[in-house]
Amino acid sequence: MAGEAHEGGGLVFHPLDQFKIHPLFGELKPGEALAWYTPTNATLWMALAAICIVLLFVFGTRGRAIIPTRIQSVAELIYGFIYKMVEDVAGHDGVKYFPYIFTLFLFILFVNYLGLIPGSFTPTTHIAVTAVLGFGVFIAVTLLGFYKHGAHFLGLFWMKDSPLILRPVIAVIEVISYFVRPVSHSIRLAGNIMAGHAVMKVFAAFAPMILLSGIGIVVTPISVLAIAAIYGLEFLVAGIQAYVFTILTCVYLKDALHPGH
Amino acid sequence: MEIVAAAALGKFIGAGLAAIGSGAAAIGVGNVAGNFLAGALRNPSAAGSQTATLFIGLAFAEALGIFAFLVALLLMFAV
């Protein structure tokens, strides 16, 4: 995958090279597989995200000032924003699960934003990472639904409002859409972030063309401008995808808490 | 040798066709956002409470475009 671009003589580097996972210390020998305990760049950037969250929320709000400092007010803003969203979407009894949802939001948000630092690595571009989050939500919500409502939870698939003849058909569709949820939930996040980063690197690979050919005088300024524009878009997307992941978690939670609606 | 070349050709054509899905998703996302704006301008006081619905709609429309992108990536690198 990596070698093709270099031989072709087109792009200077492969736009998907940035998603490679490699060990932090030392090099892998050819044919050697990563062990599960090896610290990799993915581990590093997830740990950095966790450290940033702790710095902002534990040390930033340590003063508990009535008139918040700047860092404390940032933490309070994020907290209040997500709290209100959980209350609005999942209902009043969904607030009990606020810590889980808030943790998901902060982790995705910080991983996404740290990944925007040039030269860094974004763990959320890997479906392995987002699938753990997505399937975690799916399993948690399903168990919660059965725990709270027992067999009544299956009423989620049996639409009482629709005509009796249509109900089995709708039930099949509902069951399929229920099981596609974790897949689309995780792939949406990974796909969005991966696509954005790949586009940035494609333009970045166009930029040094000035060294290679005469056409570069035209291409280089355009591609540098394009990187800046795409970077701005990615800054937006990183926040929006964290928000979307969280709000969909709230929607799924609402379905588990109130399956009849 | 010709079969390998034909397979590679098919891979690239398939990936290119899958990219059409991104354009279709763009139509969907534009529809959601445009209709939201049209509704929001008619009744701005009700718009604020519906932004969550807007984002859920955008996410669902966008997910299918991402699936198309995924198919393209699978064709390019996994098949």
Interface residues (C-beta under 8 A of the other chain):
Chain A: M1 L16 M85 D88 V89 S184 I187 R188 G191 N192 A195 I240 Y243 V244 I247 L248 V251
Chain B: A52 F55 I56 L58 A59 E62 A63 I66 F67 F69 L70 F77
